[in-house]
Amino acid sequence: NEQQSVAIYRNSTQLQEEINAEQIITIQKYFVSFSSFATKYPNIDMSNTAEILSKIKTIIESSRCEKNVEILPLIADFVRRIGGLRCTLCKSGKDRTSMAVTWEQGRWLSRVAPDTPS
């Protein structure tokens, strides 16, 4: 996180941008493959999945030298819809990882019990 902040400050996020651009292509290929698989199974919910992917791609293509947290729930939802797992890792394995778990649990609870007080 500190290194990313320094990279943003120095306007040197080119490597991250290249990795993101390469990986969105990989994700799109996987989505096409999974979509053809999912048509054989009516219980797999693919509604809005293409729209979510489009939003992710737009964020990746337009984000430059910034920490765009808007992408986090979109990626989490997209990966879950295509049968994948998402994990958050940090250097020490505790702070961001535990915050990510708490965040995921909060998102899940708000979906299954929307009337629960926050």
C-alpha positions as CSV (number, residue, x, y, z in Angstrom):
1,N,0.0,0.0,0.0
2,E,2.8,2.4,0.9
3,Q,4.7,1.5,-2.3
4,Q,1.6,2.1,-4.4
5,S,1.1,5.4,-2.7
6,V,4.6,6.4,-3.6
7,A,4.1,5.2,-7.2
8,I,1.0,7.2,-7.5
9,Y,2.7,10.3,-6.1
10,R,5.6,9.9,-8.6
11,N,3.2,9.2,-11.4
12,S,4.9,5.8,-12.1
13,T,2.1,3.3,-12.2
14,Q,2.8,2.0,-15.7
15,L,3.6,-1.6,-14.6
16,Q,0.4,-1.9,-12.7
17,E,-1.6,-0.5,-15.6
18,E,0.1,-2.9,-18.0
19,I,-0.7,-5.9,-15.7
20,N,-4.3,-4.8,-15.4
21,A,-4.7,-4.4,-19.1
22,E,-3.3,-7.8,-19.8
23,Q,-5.4,-9.5,-17.1
24,I,-8.7,-8.0,-18.2
25,I,-8.1,-9.7,-21.6
26,T,-7.6,-13.0,-19.7
27,I,-10.7,-12.4,-17.6
28,Q,-12.8,-11.7,-20.8
29,K,-11.6,-15.0,-22.4
30,Y,-12.5,-16.9,-19.3
31,F,-15.9,-15.2,-19.2
32,V,-16.6,-16.2,-22.8
33,S,-15.6,-19.8,-22.0
34,F,-17.6,-20.0,-18.8
35,S,-20.7,-18.4,-20.4
36,S,-20.9,-21.2,-23.0
37,F,-20.5,-23.7,-20.2
38,A,-23.2,-22.0,-18.1
39,T,-25.8,-22.2,-20.9
40,K,-26.0,-25.9,-20.3
41,Y,-26.9,-25.4,-16.6
42,P,-30.0,-23.3,-16.0
43,N,-29.3,-23.0,-12.3
44,I,-26.2,-20.9,-12.9
45,D,-27.2,-17.2,-12.7
46,M,-25.4,-15.2,-15.3
47,S,-27.7,-12.1,-15.1
48,N,-25.8,-8.8,-15.2
49,T,-22.5,-10.6,-15.4
50,A,-21.5,-9.2,-18.8
51,E,-22.6,-5.7,-17.5
52,I,-20.3,-6.1,-14.4
53,L,-17.4,-7.1,-16.6
54,S,-18.0,-4.1,-18.8
55,K,-17.9,-1.8,-15.8
56,I,-14.7,-3.5,-14.6
57,K,-13.1,-3.0,-18.0
58,T,-14.1,0.7,-18.1
59,I,-12.6,1.3,-14.6
60,I,-9.3,-0.4,-15.6
61,E,-9.1,1.5,-18.9
62,S,-9.8,4.8,-17.3
63,S,-7.9,4.6,-14.0
64,R,-4.5,6.1,-14.1
65,C,-2.4,6.9,-11.1
66,E,-5.1,6.3,-8.5
67,K,-6.4,3.8,-6.0
68,N,-9.8,3.0,-7.4
69,V,-11.7,1.1,-4.7
70,E,-14.9,1.1,-6.8
71,I,-13.6,-1.9,-8.6
72,L,-13.4,-4.1,-5.4
73,P,-17.1,-5.0,-5.1
74,L,-17.5,-5.4,-8.8
75,I,-14.6,-7.9,-9.0
76,A,-15.9,-9.8,-6.0
77,D,-19.4,-10.1,-7.5
78,F,-18.0,-11.0,-11.0
79,V,-15.7,-13.7,-9.7
80,R,-18.3,-15.2,-7.5
81,R,-20.8,-15.3,-10.5
82,I,-18.4,-17.2,-12.6
83,G,-17.6,-19.8,-9.9
84,G,-14.3,-18.4,-8.8
85,L,-12.7,-17.4,-5.5
86,R,-11.4,-14.0,-4.6
87,C,-8.8,-13.4,-1.9
88,T,-7.0,-10.4,-0.5
89,L,-3.4,-10.7,0.5
90,C,-1.1,-8.3,2.3
91,K,2.5,-8.4,3.3
92,S,1.9,-9.3,6.9
93,G,-1.2,-11.4,6.3
94,K,-3.4,-9.7,8.8
95,D,-4.5,-6.1,8.4
96,R,-5.9,-5.8,4.9
97,T,-6.7,-9.5,4.8
98,S,-8.8,-9.3,7.9
99,M,-10.5,-6.1,6.7
100,A,-11.3,-7.8,3.4
101,V,-12.9,-10.7,5.3
102,T,-15.0,-8.3,7.4
103,W,-16.0,-6.4,4.3
104,E,-17.1,-9.6,2.5
105,Q,-19.1,-10.7,5.6
106,G,-20.8,-7.3,5.8
107,R,-21.7,-7.4,2.1
108,W,-23.0,-10.9,2.5
109,L,-25.1,-10.1,5.5
110,S,-26.6,-7.0,3.8
111,R,-27.7,-9.3,1.0
112,V,-29.2,-12.1,3.0
113,A,-30.6,-9.9,5.8
114,P,-31.2,-6.4,4.5
115,D,-33.2,-5.3,7.5
116,T,-30.3,-6.0,9.9
117,P,-29.2,-2.8,11.7
118,S,-25.7,-1.7,10.8
